[in-house]
Amino acid sequence: MKKRKIRKALLFIPPAFTFKDYLDINPLPPLGLGYIAAVLELQDIEVKIVDCLMEGWHKRIKVDENVIRIGLDFNSIRKIIENYAPDIVGVNSLFTKQRQNAHKIYELAKEISEDIITVAGGAHPTVMPELVLSDKNVDYIVIGEGEETIVDLINVIEGVKDISALDGIGYKEDGDIRMIPKTKFILDLDKLPFPARHLLNLEKYFGLKMSHGARKKKKFSPIITSRGCPAKCTFCSAHKVWGRKFRQRSPENVIAEMKHIKERYGIEEIMFEDLGLPWIEEKIKASHLVPRGWKFETITKKGILPRVHKKRTMMEAIKRNELFAREVEEATKCEHDDALRALVQAFGDINEAIDIIKNNKLDKDIDPYVLIEDEDMRYKQIEEAYELQSNCVVIAMMDTSGSMTTDKKYLCRSLLFWLVEFLKKVYDNVDIKFIAHTTEAKVVDEDTFFHKGESGGTYCWSAIDKAIYLIDTEYPVEEWNVYCVYVSDGEDFEPDKTVRYIGRYMIRHNFQHLLCWNNVKFYRITNKP
């Protein structure tokens, strides 16, 4: 491998194919490239991020009668590469159906200069590494999360480290594809720098109507608080990218990033882009014993006939009869079956059986069956049976003021239904507590929660405060798996106070218990971009 100094890196989100009459894509600030850029900047490497989809969001290029490509055209991408003159071109290739656009960027880079190093990353190269490396224009692929891998790769290219230091890399050697499997994942996520949002041109994303769903505020940003997914969904490749072990950032680290993006970029709304529900460690009451009838636990020599253990009794009788028969055989040199007949004829007495053989008094018509004596008897001892069951609690919170109409409550009920159904796949028992609030929060039954409302203002913090009280008094986090879900239509008379209470909740419970916040709102769906 030729050694060289890496000074500049150019990272791309490629254009994307979609349907002409139905757009199934929308841009989102690429935090993955933001993390890669942040670690590269720490290595004194100049970095530029180009989201071709966002930069060319209003460009529509016809592919066929039903499909279009959205994003910068390839002539524009070529000029960006020529003007920036990078040492490395990296492309985040998420979806297999979009791979052609990524491979076109590798081709452009090599046409401009064979010295440009091309690196493929993302879900598609991770899942199909040989396919990607079969392209002559791809030099390396990064398997899975890439913050540590890309730094190690640059150190190898610069000659600082040997290639044996790499983990989760695909490359070519003398035309042959070489794969180094992914074996290490980043356990301490707090040590990663915050994504390099200053390279993402956030203002362009602020003008979008949709980004992974509708938003209430203009200035938004995604944030990732955890990695890894222990679920085994057959349709998903997330575990191949992020691993199965669930890893999470500390509450202090997450809050520090939230404060940072609010102060520096004026962010008003945060989109949590985590893979799924937190994988909460089992607690004392998360698994407990539930009576499930009776079971036979031990076997003894004393008992009552209804509980006789027939198999063990026969085994003991056969073992004893065989031992006795061998003694008779050794003393008389008779056949084995004759020794058993003599024992039956002598009712189990060894000395008498020996005399019967020696005095030729054996009755040959006797079947050599097994004698069962009192000492052979074995009895079952029963004990109460228990089953180990896992448990969790869902604390459902909802604004029940007049603005929460029946339709909105129906959406809330649907959300809770699917959450509980999911949790039932993980836990044997799922408990639910309902907290309704206007300006004051109360624990209510399910009927009151969904069908009754009150007039008045909306203090969202009161529900969080009541949830904290419930957790402290009935479901302590040291013993229970807790999932808190809040639903409203977005009205709040004291939002700053609500934010403080949420922060208190996260720090108090070490961010190990889900707090899901949902604003329900109705939208008219159109096909217009």
TATANOR-V303602 format. One record per residue. N is the residue number from 1. RES is the residue in one small letter. D_CENTER is the distance of its C-alpha to the mean C-alpha in whole Angstrom. Layout:
# TATANOR-V303602
N_RES_D_CENTER + N_RES_D_CENTER
This chain:
# TATANOR-V303602
1_m_37 + 2_k_40 + 3_k_39 + 4_r_39 + 5_k_38 + 6_i_35 + 7_r_36 + 8_k_35 + 9_a_32 + 10_l_31 + 11_l_28 + 12_f_27 + 13_i_25 + 14_p_27 + 15_p_29 + 16_a_27 + 17_f_29 + 18_t_28 + 19_f_31 + 20_k_34 + 21_d_34 + 22_y_31 + 23_l_28 + 24_d_25 + 25_i_24 + 26_n_24 + 27_p_24 + 28_l_22 + 29_p_23 + 30_p_21 + 31_l_19 + 32_g_18 + 33_l_22 + 34_g_22 + 35_y_20 + 36_i_22 + 37_a_25 + 38_a_25 + 39_v_25 + 40_l_28 + 41_e_30 + 42_l_30 + 43_q_31 + 44_d_34 + 45_i_33 + 46_e_34 + 47_v_31 + 48_k_31 + 49_i_29 + 50_v_30 + 51_d_28 + 52_c_30 + 53_l_28 + 54_m_29 + 55_e_32 + 56_g_34 + 57_w_32 + 58_h_35 + 59_k_36 + 60_r_36 + 61_i_37 + 62_k_38 + 63_v_37 + 64_d_38 + 65_e_39 + 66_n_36 + 67_v_33 + 68_i_34 + 69_r_32 + 70_i_32 + 71_g_32 + 72_l_34 + 73_d_37 + 74_f_37 + 75_n_40 + 76_s_39 + 77_i_36 + 78_r_39 + 79_k_41 + 80_i_38 + 81_i_37 + 82_e_41 + 83_n_41 + 84_y_39 + 85_a_39 + 86_p_36 + 87_d_36 + 88_i_32 + 89_v_31 + 90_g_27 + 91_v_25 + 92_n_22 + 93_s_21 + 94_l_18 + 95_f_20 + 96_t_22 + 97_k_24 + 98_q_25 + 99_r_26 + 100_q_29 + 101_n_29 + 102_a_28 + 103_h_30 + 104_k_33 + 105_i_32 + 106_y_32 + 107_e_35 + 108_l_37 + 109_a_36 + 110_k_38 + 111_e_41 + 112_i_41 + 113_s_41 + 114_e_40 + 115_d_39 + 116_i_36 + 117_i_33 + 118_t_31 + 119_v_27 + 120_a_24 + 121_g_21 + 122_g_18 + 123_a_15 + 124_h_19 + 125_p_20 + 126_t_17 + 127_v_17 + 128_m_21 + 129_p_22 + 130_e_26 + 131_l_26 + 132_v_26 + 133_l_28 + 134_s_31 + 135_d_32 + 136_k_35 + 137_n_34 + 138_v_30 + 139_d_31 + 140_y_27 + 141_i_24 + 142_v_21 + 143_i_18 + 144_g_15 + 145_e_15 + 146_g_18 + 147_e_20 + 148_e_21 + 149_t_22 + 150_i_24 + 151_v_26 + 152_d_27 + 153_l_28 + 154_i_30 + 155_n_31 + 156_v_32 + 157_i_34 + 158_e_36 + 159_g_37 + 160_v_35 + 161_k_33 + 162_d_33 + 163_i_31 + 164_s_30 + 165_a_28 + 166_l_26 + 167_d_22 + 168_g_20 + 169_i_23 + 170_g_25 + 171_y_29 + 172_k_32 + 173_e_35 + 174_d_38 + 175_g_37 + 176_d_34 + 177_i_31 + 178_r_29 + 179_m_25 + 180_i_24 + 181_p_21 + 182_k_18 + 183_t_17 + 184_k_17 + 185_f_14 + 186_i_15 + 187_l_15 + 188_d_17 + 189_l_16 + 190_d_19 + 191_k_21 + 192_l_20 + 193_p_23 + 194_f_22 + 195_p_22 + 196_a_26 + 197_r_26 + 198_h_30 + 199_l_29 + 200_l_28 + 201_n_31 + 202_l_29 + 203_e_32 + 204_k_32 + 205_y_28 + 206_f_30 + 207_g_32 + 208_l_30 + 209_k_29 + 210_m_26 + 211_s_23 + 212_h_19 + 213_g_22 + 214_a_25 + 215_r_25 + 216_k_28 + 217_k_29 + 218_k_30 + 219_k_29 + 220_f_25 + 221_s_22 + 222_p_19 + 223_i_17 + 224_i_14 + 225_t_13 + 226_s_10 + 227_r_8 + 228_g_5 + 229_c_2 + 230_p_4 + 231_a_5 + 232_k_8 + 233_c_9 + 234_t_13 + 235_f_13 + 236_c_11 + 237_s_11 + 238_a_8 + 239_h_7 + 240_k_11 + 241_v_11 + 242_w_9 + 243_g_8 + 244_r_6 + 245_k_7 + 246_f_6 + 247_r_9 + 248_q_11 + 249_r_15 + 250_s_18 + 251_p_19 + 252_e_22 + 253_n_21 + 254_v_19 + 255_i_22 + 256_a_24 + 257_e_23 + 258_m_23 + 259_k_27 + 260_h_27 + 261_i_26 + 262_k_29 + 263_e_31 + 264_r_32 + 265_y_31 + 266_g_31 + 267_i_28 + 268_e_28 + 269_e_25 + 270_i_21 + 271_m_18 + 272_f_15 + 273_e_13 + 274_d_9 + 275_l_6 + 276_g_6 + 277_l_7 + 278_p_8 + 279_w_7 + 280_i_11 + 281_e_13 + 282_e_15 + 283_k_19 + 284_i_22 + 285_k_22 + 286_a_19 + 287_s_20 + 288_h_24 + 289_l_27 + 290_v_28 + 291_p_32 + 292_r_32 + 293_g_35 + 294_w_37 + 295_k_37 + 296_f_39 + 297_e_38 + 298_t_41 + 299_i_44 + 300_t_48 + 301_k_51 + 302_k_52 + 303_g_52 + 304_i_53 + 305_l_53 + 306_p_51 + 307_r_48 + 308_v_50 + 309_h_47 + 310_k_49 + 311_k_47 + 312_r_47 + 313_t_51 + 314_m_52 + 315_m_50 + 316_e_52 + 317_a_55 + 318_i_55 + 319_k_54 + 320_r_57 + 321_n_60 + 322_e_59 + 323_l_60 + 324_f_63 + 325_a_64 + 326_r_63 + 327_e_66 + 328_v_68 + 329_e_68 + 330_e_69 + 331_a_72 + 332_t_73 + 333_k_72 + 334_c_71 + 335_e_68 + 336_h_65 + 337_d_66 + 338_d_69 + 339_a_68 + 340_l_65 + 341_r_68 + 342_a_70 + 343_l_67 + 344_v_67 + 345_q_71 + 346_a_71 + 347_f_68 + 348_g_66 + 349_d_69 + 350_i_69 + 351_n_72 + 352_e_74 + 353_a_72 + 354_i_73 + 355_d_77 + 356_i_76 + 357_i_75 + 358_k_78 + 359_n_81 + 360_n_80 + 361_k_79 + 362_l_76 + 363_d_75 + 364_k_73 + 365_d_73 + 366_i_70 + 367_d_66 + 368_p_64 + 369_y_62 + 370_v_60 + 371_l_61 + 372_i_59 + 373_e_60 + 374_d_59 + 375_e_57 + 376_d_55 + 377_m_54 + 378_r_50 + 379_y_48 + 380_k_45 + 381_q_44 + 382_i_41 + 383_e_39 + 384_e_37 + 385_a_33 + 386_y_30 + 387_e_26 + 388_l_23 + 389_q_21 + 390_s_18 + 391_n_19 + 392_c_18 + 393_v_19 + 394_v_19 + 395_i_22 + 396_a_23 + 397_m_25 + 398_m_27 + 399_d_30 + 400_t_33 + 401_s_36 + 402_g_38 + 403_s_36 + 404_m_33 + 405_t_35 + 406_t_34 + 407_d_32 + 408_k_30 + 409_k_29 + 410_y_28 + 411_l_25 + 412_c_24 + 413_r_25 + 414_s_23 + 415_l_20 + 416_l_20 + 417_f_20 + 418_w_17 + 419_l_15 + 420_v_17 + 421_e_17 + 422_f_13 + 423_l_13 + 424_k_16 + 425_k_14 + 426_v_12 + 427_y_15 + 428_d_19 + 429_n_21 + 430_v_20 + 431_d_22 + 432_i_23 + 433_k_25 + 434_f_27 + 435_i_28 + 436_a_31 + 437_h_32 + 438_t_35 + 439_t_37 + 440_e_36 + 441_a_33 + 442_k_33 + 443_v_31 + 444_v_32 + 445_d_32 + 446_e_30 + 447_d_33 + 448_t_34 + 449_f_31 + 450_f_31 + 451_h_35 + 452_k_37 + 453_g_37 + 454_e_39 + 455_s_41 + 456_g_41 + 457_g_39 + 458_t_35 + 459_y_33 + 460_c_30 + 461_w_30 + 462_s_31 + 463_a_28 + 464_i_26 + 465_d_29 + 466_k_29 + 467_a_26 + 468_i_26 + 469_y_29 + 470_l_27 + 471_i_25 + 472_d_27 + 473_t_30 + 474_e_28 + 475_y_24 + 476_p_24 + 477_v_21 + 478_e_22 + 479_e_22 + 480_w_20 + 481_n_16 + 482_v_17 + 483_y_16 + 484_c_18 + 485_v_19 + 486_y_22 + 487_v_24 + 488_s_27 + 489_d_29 + 490_g_29 + 491_e_32 + 492_d_33 + 493_f_36 + 494_e_35 + 495_p_31 + 496_d_32 + 497_k_32 + 498_t_29 + 499_v_27 + 500_r_29 + 501_y_27 + 502_i_24 + 503_g_24 + 504_r_26 + 505_y_23 + 506_m_20 + 507_i_22 + 508_r_24 + 509_h_20 + 510_n_19 + 511_f_16 + 512_q_14 + 513_h_15 + 514_l_14 + 515_l_17 + 516_c_16 + 517_w_20 + 518_n_21 + 519_n_25 + 520_v_26 + 521_k_29 + 522_f_30 + 523_y_31 + 524_r_33 + 525_i_31 + 526_t_33 + 527_n_33 + 528_k_34 + 529_p_33
